[in-house]
Amino acid sequence: MKLISPKSLLSSEEVLKMIHKTNSAEWTRIQERTSLHLFQKAASRVPAYKDFLKKNKINPKSITSFRELKNVPFTNKQNYLRAYPMEALLWDGNIRAPFVFSATSGSTGKPFYFPHGPDLDFQYSILADLFLENGAYKNKPTLVLITFGMGVWIGGVFTFQAFELASKRGKNVSILTPGINKAEIMHALRDLAPNFTQTILIGYPPFVKDMLDDAVLEGIDLRPLNIRLMFAAEGFSERFRDHLVKAAHVRSPYLDTLNIYGTADIGAMAYETPTSILARRLALSNDSGFKALFGPIEKTPTLAQYNPLFTSFEAEGGSILLTGDNAMPLVRYAVGDTGGVHSFDELQDRMKENGLSLKKQAKASRAPLYQLPFVYVYERADFSTKLYGAIMYPEHVREALQDEKLLAHVTGRFAMRALTNEKHDQYLEVNVELREHTKHSTELSERVQTAITKNLLTRNSEYRNNHTSMGKRVVPEIIFWPHEDPKYFKPTIKQKWVIKE
């Protein structure tokens, strides 16, 4: 096979054919070749990267294999992106080229502007094509409702461009971008969506859940809309997926839902597929299989697949490194996430060793198997708090609040923090958002408290150990807040699950 660079002239049809036909071993070879090719090109044509290598005493001409590439120091925001002027980070130092910019402030609060060009749009449009072709109503009139914020952030504009490209290639797609305007979304579901065979609702997971809940409250019948769901910006549990599948009357959790692992740095760099969703759900049914895939950490990671034609991943000491082409190319770039990578063959073999047959379950679920490599990603370390030394993950609280009986009274959104009382004892405070027209009560508080405690005991061994010796002192304190109270539950793009003070 000839060397394929990320900027190859492959058509969308050719890339889709490769996704369906290319085997695991060949994807590994493609990853090695494209990564090495991008390194060599960036070392020659990107002023900042050329200087970075010089400072780290790396002669790029001596790096002639993927194995040697693994010895090249990683880059990150601190040692690379913020260490050089923007123009130096771009191909040939050219900031005058036509770009679309997105911004992120990260932890510093100071915006960082990421440029991207048509290559990144093309890559995301392949994902749009793939999702559209997997549905029961491919090539039927489709309404795409994009509910990401349409400001400087990447999600809204980027998603619009991807589906617009798919439309221009002949997909029967119409697009509406209401952003986070709930009233406009309700109008669209009631008055516009019935004119189409299917509706794809795209947004931040908790916000999409709110939209589906609100639609039911407003008497909108979602069944005839043939809702399909796409998400980004945050991971979620399979219980959460099941809740949305039921609420929206989605046909298949494998074919009709998809979560994107994306970043402003380089776009939709990996994404769920029917294969990855099936593998994750299978792993969750088998403790030994789960540990074989994801290790001993008591959190459920997002499991996604990636296309090495565009972006590749490595894991070094648990840190996720990506290599990908863009207006601002990134080589062995640490995005700040933890997790790991598997080839398709590695993942399938580990599942087989623990009695799980991916192939058999795919046939039963009518889910296609793509042999693209996998990356699994945990919530970031700063998205947690500590209670008597036990790391408290928001995922475990989220799972508890996704109980169907509780969701009749609460939205599932919360904000938690560890505090110290006047006796200098720690305790966990969980602020919970009530649904509209729901009043708090002692009974509801006890039910929420019991559900959270029970799930923490099941899912968190550190908490379980503390609870054995400390009992009620580590049972969370529940505080209810009205729907969309501005203190913790503003109707913004992202919910802050952990309060950092």
Secondary structure as a PSIPRED ss2 file (coil, helix, strand):
# PSIPRED VFORMAT (PSIPRED V4.0)

   1 M C   1.000  0.000  0.000
   2 K C   1.000  0.000  0.000
   3 L C   1.000  0.000  0.000
   4 I C   1.000  0.000  0.000
   5 S C   1.000  0.000  0.000
   6 P C   1.000  0.000  0.000
   7 K C   1.000  0.000  0.000
   8 S C   1.000  0.000  0.000
   9 L C   1.000  0.000  0.000
  10 L C   1.000  0.000  0.000
  11 S C   1.000  0.000  0.000
  12 S H   0.000  1.000  0.000
  13 E H   0.000  1.000  0.000
  14 E H   0.000  1.000  0.000
  15 V H   0.000  1.000  0.000
  16 L H   0.000  1.000  0.000
  17 K H   0.000  1.000  0.000
  18 M H   0.000  1.000  0.000
  19 I H   0.000  1.000  0.000
  20 H H   0.000  1.000  0.000
  21 K H   0.000  1.000  0.000
  22 T C   1.000  0.000  0.000
  23 N C   1.000  0.000  0.000
  24 S H   0.000  1.000  0.000
  25 A H   0.000  1.000  0.000
  26 E H   0.000  1.000  0.000
  27 W H   0.000  1.000  0.000
  28 T H   0.000  1.000  0.000
  29 R H   0.000  1.000  0.000
  30 I H   0.000  1.000  0.000
  31 Q H   0.000  1.000  0.000
  32 E H   0.000  1.000  0.000
  33 R H   0.000  1.000  0.000
  34 T H   0.000  1.000  0.000
  35 S H   0.000  1.000  0.000
  36 L H   0.000  1.000  0.000
  37 H H   0.000  1.000  0.000
  38 L H   0.000  1.000  0.000
  39 F H   0.000  1.000  0.000
  40 Q H   0.000  1.000  0.000
  41 K H   0.000  1.000  0.000
  42 A H   0.000  1.000  0.000
  43 A H   0.000  1.000  0.000
  44 S H   0.000  1.000  0.000
  45 R H   0.000  1.000  0.000
  46 V C   1.000  0.000  0.000
  47 P H   0.000  1.000  0.000
  48 A H   0.000  1.000  0.000
  49 Y H   0.000  1.000  0.000
  50 K H   0.000  1.000  0.000
  51 D H   0.000  1.000  0.000
  52 F H   0.000  1.000  0.000
  53 L H   0.000  1.000  0.000
  54 K H   0.000  1.000  0.000
  55 K H   0.000  1.000  0.000
  56 N C   1.000  0.000  0.000
  57 K C   1.000  0.000  0.000
  58 I C   1.000  0.000  0.000
  59 N C   1.000  0.000  0.000
  60 P H   0.000  1.000  0.000
  61 K H   0.000  1.000  0.000
  62 S H   0.000  1.000  0.000
  63 I C   1.000  0.000  0.000
  64 T C   1.000  0.000  0.000
  65 S C   1.000  0.000  0.000
  66 F H   0.000  1.000  0.000
  67 R H   0.000  1.000  0.000
  68 E H   0.000  1.000  0.000
  69 L H   0.000  1.000  0.000
  70 K C   1.000  0.000  0.000
  71 N C   1.000  0.000  0.000
  72 V C   1.000  0.000  0.000
  73 P C   1.000  0.000  0.000
  74 F C   1.000  0.000  0.000
  75 T E   0.000  0.000  1.000
  76 N C   1.000  0.000  0.000
  77 K H   0.000  1.000  0.000
  78 Q H   0.000  1.000  0.000
  79 N H   0.000  1.000  0.000
  80 Y H   0.000  1.000  0.000
  81 L H   0.000  1.000  0.000
  82 R C   1.000  0.000  0.000
  83 A C   1.000  0.000  0.000
  84 Y C   1.000  0.000  0.000
  85 P C   1.000  0.000  0.000
  86 M H   0.000  1.000  0.000
  87 E H   0.000  1.000  0.000
  88 A H   0.000  1.000  0.000
  89 L H   0.000  1.000  0.000
  90 L C   1.000  0.000  0.000
  91 W H   0.000  1.000  0.000
  92 D H   0.000  1.000  0.000
  93 G H   0.000  1.000  0.000
  94 N C   1.000  0.000  0.000
  95 I C   1.000  0.000  0.000
  96 R C   1.000  0.000  0.000
  97 A C   1.000  0.000  0.000
  98 P C   1.000  0.000  0.000
  99 F C   1.000  0.000  0.000
 100 V E   0.000  0.000  1.000
 101 F E   0.000  0.000  1.000
 102 S E   0.000  0.000  1.000
 103 A E   0.000  0.000  1.000
 104 T E   0.000  0.000  1.000
 105 S C   1.000  0.000  0.000
 106 G C   1.000  0.000  0.000
 107 S C   1.000  0.000  0.000
 108 T C   1.000  0.000  0.000
 109 G C   1.000  0.000  0.000
 110 K C   1.000  0.000  0.000
 111 P C   1.000  0.000  0.000
 112 F E   0.000  0.000  1.000
 113 Y E   0.000  0.000  1.000
 114 F E   0.000  0.000  1.000
 115 P E   0.000  0.000  1.000
 116 H E   0.000  0.000  1.000
 117 G C   1.000  0.000  0.000
 118 P H   0.000  1.000  0.000
 119 D H   0.000  1.000  0.000
 120 L H   0.000  1.000  0.000
 121 D H   0.000  1.000  0.000
 122 F H   0.000  1.000  0.000
 123 Q H   0.000  1.000  0.000
 124 Y H   0.000  1.000  0.000
 125 S H   0.000  1.000  0.000
 126 I H   0.000  1.000  0.000
 127 L H   0.000  1.000  0.000
 128 A H   0.000  1.000  0.000
 129 D H   0.000  1.000  0.000
 130 L H   0.000  1.000  0.000
 131 F H   0.000  1.000  0.000
 132 L H   0.000  1.000  0.000
 133 E H   0.000  1.000  0.000
 134 N H   0.000  1.000  0.000
 135 G C   1.000  0.000  0.000
 136 A C   1.000  0.000  0.000
 137 Y C   1.000  0.000  0.000
 138 K C   1.000  0.000  0.000
 139 N C   1.000  0.000  0.000
 140 K C   1.000  0.000  0.000
 141 P C   1.000  0.000  0.000
 142 T E   0.000  0.000  1.000
 143 L E   0.000  0.000  1.000
 144 V E   0.000  0.000  1.000
 145 L E   0.000  0.000  1.000
 146 I E   0.000  0.000  1.000
 147 T C   1.000  0.000  0.000
 148 F C   1.000  0.000  0.000
 149 G C   1.000  0.000  0.000
 150 M C   1.000  0.000  0.000
 151 G C   1.000  0.000  0.000
 152 V C   1.000  0.000  0.000
 153 W C   1.000  0.000  0.000
 154 I H   0.000  1.000  0.000
 155 G H   0.000  1.000  0.000
 156 G H   0.000  1.000  0.000
 157 V H   0.000  1.000  0.000
 158 F H   0.000  1.000  0.000
 159 T H   0.000  1.000  0.000
 160 F H   0.000  1.000  0.000
 161 Q H   0.000  1.000  0.000
 162 A H   0.000  1.000  0.000
 163 F H   0.000  1.000  0.000
 164 E H   0.000  1.000  0.000
 165 L H   0.000  1.000  0.000
 166 A H   0.000  1.000  0.000
 167 S H   0.000  1.000  0.000
 168 K H   0.000  1.000  0.000
 169 R C   1.000  0.000  0.000
 170 G C   1.000  0.000  0.000
 171 K C   1.000  0.000  0.000
 172 N C   1.000  0.000  0.000
 173 V E   0.000  0.000  1.000
 174 S E   0.000  0.000  1.000
 175 I E   0.000  0.000  1.000
 176 L E   0.000  0.000  1.000
 177 T C   1.000  0.000  0.000
 178 P C   1.000  0.000  0.000
 179 G C   1.000  0.000  0.000
 180 I C   1.000  0.000  0.000
 181 N C   1.000  0.000  0.000
 182 K H   0.000  1.000  0.000
 183 A H   0.000  1.000  0.000
 184 E H   0.000  1.000  0.000
 185 I H   0.000  1.000  0.000
 186 M H   0.000  1.000  0.000
 187 H H   0.000  1.000  0.000
 188 A H   0.000  1.000  0.000
 189 L H   0.000  1.000  0.000
 190 R H   0.000  1.000  0.000
 191 D H   0.000  1.000  0.000
 192 L H   0.000  1.000  0.000
 193 A H   0.000  1.000  0.000
 194 P H   0.000  1.000  0.000
 195 N H   0.000  1.000  0.000
 196 F C   1.000  0.000  0.000
 197 T C   1.000  0.000  0.000
 198 Q E   0.000  0.000  1.000
 199 T E   0.000  0.000  1.000
 200 I E   0.000  0.000  1.000
 201 L E   0.000  0.000  1.000
 202 I E   0.000  0.000  1.000
 203 G E   0.000  0.000  1.000
 204 Y C   1.000  0.000  0.000
 205 P H   0.000  1.000  0.000
 206 P H   0.000  1.000  0.000
 207 F H   0.000  1.000  0.000
 208 V H   0.000  1.000  0.000
 209 K H   0.000  1.000  0.000
 210 D H   0.000  1.000  0.000
 211 M H   0.000  1.000  0.000
 212 L H   0.000  1.000  0.000
 213 D H   0.000  1.000  0.000
 214 D H   0.000  1.000  0.000
 215 A H   0.000  1.000  0.000
 216 V H   0.000  1.000  0.000
 217 L H   0.000  1.000  0.000
 218 E C   1.000  0.000  0.000
 219 G C   1.000  0.000  0.000
 220 I C   1.000  0.000  0.000
 221 D C   1.000  0.000  0.000
 222 L C   1.000  0.000  0.000
 223 R H   0.000  1.000  0.000
 224 P H   0.000  1.000  0.000
 225 L H   0.000  1.000  0.000
 226 N C   1.000  0.000  0.000
 227 I E   0.000  0.000  1.000
 228 R E   0.000  0.000  1.000
 229 L E   0.000  0.000  1.000
 230 M E   0.000  0.000  1.000
 231 F E   0.000  0.000  1.000
 232 A E   0.000  0.000  1.000
 233 A C   1.000  0.000  0.000
 234 E C   1.000  0.000  0.000
 235 G C   1.000  0.000  0.000
 236 F C   1.000  0.000  0.000
 237 S C   1.000  0.000  0.000
 238 E H   0.000  1.000  0.000
 239 R H   0.000  1.000  0.000
 240 F H   0.000  1.000  0.000
 241 R H   0.000  1.000  0.000
 242 D H   0.000  1.000  0.000
 243 H H   0.000  1.000  0.000
 244 L H   0.000  1.000  0.000
 245 V H   0.000  1.000  0.000
 246 K H   0.000  1.000  0.000
 247 A H   0.000  1.000  0.000
 248 A H   0.000  1.000  0.000
 249 H C   1.000  0.000  0.000
 250 V C   1.000  0.000  0.000
 251 R C   1.000  0.000  0.000
 252 S C   1.000  0.000  0.000
 253 P C   1.000  0.000  0.000
 254 Y C   1.000  0.000  0.000
 255 L C   1.000  0.000  0.000
 256 D C   1.000  0.000  0.000
 257 T E   0.000  0.000  1.000
 258 L E   0.000  0.000  1.000
 259 N E   0.000  0.000  1.000
 260 I E   0.000  0.000  1.000
 261 Y E   0.000  0.000  1.000
 262 G E   0.000  0.000  1.000
 263 T E   0.000  0.000  1.000
 264 A C   1.000  0.000  0.000
 265 D C   1.000  0.000  0.000
 266 I C   1.000  0.000  0.000
 267 G E   0.000  0.000  1.000
 268 A E   0.000  0.000  1.000
 269 M E   0.000  0.000  1.000
 270 A E   0.000  0.000  1.000
 271 Y E   0.000  0.000  1.000
 272 E C   1.000  0.000  0.000
 273 T C   1.000  0.000  0.000
 274 P H   0.000  1.000  0.000
 275 T H   0.000  1.000  0.000
 276 S H   0.000  1.000  0.000
 277 I H   0.000  1.000  0.000
 278 L H   0.000  1.000  0.000
 279 A H   0.000  1.000  0.000
 280 R H   0.000  1.000  0.000
 281 R H   0.000  1.000  0.000
 282 L H   0.000  1.000  0.000
 283 A H   0.000  1.000  0.000
 284 L H   0.000  1.000  0.000
 285 S C   1.000  0.000  0.000
 286 N C   1.000  0.000  0.000
 287 D H   0.000  1.000  0.000
 288 S H   0.000  1.000  0.000
 289 G H   0.000  1.000  0.000
 290 F H   0.000  1.000  0.000
 291 K H   0.000  1.000  0.000
 292 A H   0.000  1.000  0.000
 293 L H   0.000  1.000  0.000
 294 F H   0.000  1.000  0.000
 295 G C   1.000  0.000  0.000
 296 P C   1.000  0.000  0.000
 297 I C   1.000  0.000  0.000
 298 E C   1.000  0.000  0.000
 299 K C   1.000  0.000  0.000
 300 T C   1.000  0.000  0.000
 301 P C   1.000  0.000  0.000
 302 T E   0.000  0.000  1.000
 303 L E   0.000  0.000  1.000
 304 A E   0.000  0.000  1.000
 305 Q E   0.000  0.000  1.000
 306 Y C   1.000  0.000  0.000
 307 N C   1.000  0.000  0.000
 308 P C   1.000  0.000  0.000
 309 L C   1.000  0.000  0.000
 310 F C   1.000  0.000  0.000
 311 T E   0.000  0.000  1.000
 312 S E   0.000  0.000  1.000
 313 F E   0.000  0.000  1.000
 314 E E   0.000  0.000  1.000
 315 A E   0.000  0.000  1.000
 316 E E   0.000  0.000  1.000
 317 G C   1.000  0.000  0.000
 318 G C   1.000  0.000  0.000
 319 S E   0.000  0.000  1.000
 320 I E   0.000  0.000  1.000
 321 L E   0.000  0.000  1.000
 322 L E   0.000  0.000  1.000
 323 T E   0.000  0.000  1.000
 324 G E   0.000  0.000  1.000
 325 D C   1.000  0.000  0.000
 326 N C   1.000  0.000  0.000
 327 A C   1.000  0.000  0.000
 328 M C   1.000  0.000  0.000
 329 P C   1.000  0.000  0.000
 330 L E   0.000  0.000  1.000
 331 V E   0.000  0.000  1.000
 332 R E   0.000  0.000  1.000
 333 Y E   0.000  0.000  1.000
 334 A E   0.000  0.000  1.000
 335 V E   0.000  0.000  1.000
 336 G E   0.000  0.000  1.000
 337 D E   0.000  0.000  1.000
 338 T E   0.000  0.000  1.000
 339 G E   0.000  0.000  1.000
 340 G E   0.000  0.000  1.000
 341 V E   0.000  0.000  1.000
 342 H E   0.000  0.000  1.000
 343 S C   1.000  0.000  0.000
 344 F H   0.000  1.000  0.000
 345 D H   0.000  1.000  0.000
 346 E H   0.000  1.000  0.000
 347 L H   0.000  1.000  0.000
 348 Q H   0.000  1.000  0.000
 349 D H   0.000  1.000  0.000
 350 R H   0.000  1.000  0.000
 351 M H   0.000  1.000  0.000
 352 K H   0.000  1.000  0.000
 353 E H   0.000  1.000  0.000
 354 N C   1.000  0.000  0.000
 355 G C   1.000  0.000  0.000
 356 L C   1.000  0.000  0.000
 357 S C   1.000  0.000  0.000
 358 L H   0.000  1.000  0.000
 359 K H   0.000  1.000  0.000
 360 K H   0.000  1.000  0.000
 361 Q H   0.000  1.000  0.000
 362 A H   0.000  1.000  0.000
 363 K H   0.000  1.000  0.000
 364 A H   0.000  1.000  0.000
 365 S H   0.000  1.000  0.000
 366 R C   1.000  0.000  0.000
 367 A C   1.000  0.000  0.000
 368 P C   1.000  0.000  0.000
 369 L C   1.000  0.000  0.000
 370 Y C   1.000  0.000  0.000
 371 Q C   1.000  0.000  0.000
 372 L C   1.000  0.000  0.000
 373 P C   1.000  0.000  0.000
 374 F E   0.000  0.000  1.000
 375 V E   0.000  0.000  1.000
 376 Y E   0.000  0.000  1.000
 377 V E   0.000  0.000  1.000
 378 Y E   0.000  0.000  1.000
 379 E C   1.000  0.000  0.000
 380 R C   1.000  0.000  0.000
 381 A C   1.000  0.000  0.000
 382 D C   1.000  0.000  0.000
 383 F C   1.000  0.000  0.000
 384 S C   1.000  0.000  0.000
 385 T E   0.000  0.000  1.000
 386 K E   0.000  0.000  1.000
 387 L E   0.000  0.000  1.000
 388 Y C   1.000  0.000  0.000
 389 G C   1.000  0.000  0.000
 390 A E   0.000  0.000  1.000
 391 I E   0.000  0.000  1.000
 392 M E   0.000  0.000  1.000
 393 Y C   1.000  0.000  0.000
 394 P H   0.000  1.000  0.000
 395 E H   0.000  1.000  0.000
 396 H H   0.000  1.000  0.000
 397 V H   0.000  1.000  0.000
 398 R H   0.000  1.000  0.000
 399 E H   0.000  1.000  0.000
 400 A H   0.000  1.000  0.000
 401 L H   0.000  1.000  0.000
 402 Q C   1.000  0.000  0.000
 403 D C   1.000  0.000  0.000
 404 E C   1.000  0.000  0.000
 405 K C   1.000  0.000  0.000
 406 L H   0.000  1.000  0.000
 407 L H   0.000  1.000  0.000
 408 A H   0.000  1.000  0.000
 409 H C   1.000  0.000  0.000
 410 V E   0.000  0.000  1.000
 411 T E   0.000  0.000  1.000
 412 G E   0.000  0.000  1.000
 413 R E   0.000  0.000  1.000
 414 F E   0.000  0.000  1.000
 415 A E   0.000  0.000  1.000
 416 M E   0.000  0.000  1.000
 417 R E   0.000  0.000  1.000
 418 A E   0.000  0.000  1.000
 419 L E   0.000  0.000  1.000
 420 T E   0.000  0.000  1.000
 421 N C   1.000  0.000  0.000
 422 E C   1.000  0.000  0.000
 423 K C   1.000  0.000  0.000
 424 H C   1.000  0.000  0.000
 425 D C   1.000  0.000  0.000
 426 Q E   0.000  0.000  1.000
 427 Y E   0.000  0.000  1.000
 428 L E   0.000  0.000  1.000
 429 E E   0.000  0.000  1.000
 430 V E   0.000  0.000  1.000
 431 N E   0.000  0.000  1.000
 432 V E   0.000  0.000  1.000
 433 E E   0.000  0.000  1.000
 434 L E   0.000  0.000  1.000
 435 R C   1.000  0.000  0.000
 436 E C   1.000  0.000  0.000
 437 H C   1.000  0.000  0.000
 438 T C   1.000  0.000  0.000
 439 K C   1.000  0.000  0.000
 440 H C   1.000  0.000  0.000
 441 S C   1.000  0.000  0.000
 442 T H   0.000  1.000  0.000
 443 E H   0.000  1.000  0.000
 444 L H   0.000  1.000  0.000
 445 S H   0.000  1.000  0.000
 446 E H   0.000  1.000  0.000
 447 R H   0.000  1.000  0.000
 448 V H   0.000  1.000  0.000
 449 Q H   0.000  1.000  0.000
 450 T H   0.000  1.000  0.000
 451 A H   0.000  1.000  0.000
 452 I H   0.000  1.000  0.000
 453 T H   0.000  1.000  0.000
 454 K H   0.000  1.000  0.000
 455 N H   0.000  1.000  0.000
 456 L H   0.000  1.000  0.000
 457 L H   0.000  1.000  0.000
 458 T H   0.000  1.000  0.000
 459 R H   0.000  1.000  0.000
 460 N C   1.000  0.000  0.000
 461 S H   0.000  1.000  0.000
 462 E H   0.000  1.000  0.000
 463 Y H   0.000  1.000  0.000
 464 R H   0.000  1.000  0.000
 465 N H   0.000  1.000  0.000
 466 N H   0.000  1.000  0.000
 467 H H   0.000  1.000  0.000
 468 T H   0.000  1.000  0.000
 469 S H   0.000  1.000  0.000
 470 M H   0.000  1.000  0.000
 471 G H   0.000  1.000  0.000
 472 K H   0.000  1.000  0.000
 473 R H   0.000  1.000  0.000
 474 V H   0.000  1.000  0.000
 475 V C   1.000  0.000  0.000
 476 P C   1.000  0.000  0.000
 477 E E   0.000  0.000  1.000
 478 I E   0.000  0.000  1.000
 479 I E   0.000  0.000  1.000
 480 F E   0.000  0.000  1.000
 481 W E   0.000  0.000  1.000
 482 P C   1.000  0.000  0.000
 483 H C   1.000  0.000  0.000
 484 E C   1.000  0.000  0.000
 485 D C   1.000  0.000  0.000
 486 P C   1.000  0.000  0.000
 487 K C   1.000  0.000  0.000
 488 Y C   1.000  0.000  0.000
 489 F C   1.000  0.000  0.000
 490 K C   1.000  0.000  0.000
 491 P C   1.000  0.000  0.000
 492 T C   1.000  0.000  0.000
 493 I C   1.000  0.000  0.000
 494 K C   1.000  0.000  0.000
 495 Q C   1.000  0.000  0.000
 496 K C   1.000  0.000  0.000
 497 W C   1.000  0.000  0.000
 498 V E   0.000  0.000  1.000
 499 I C   1.000  0.000  0.000
 500 K C   1.000  0.000  0.000
 501 E C   1.000  0.000  0.000
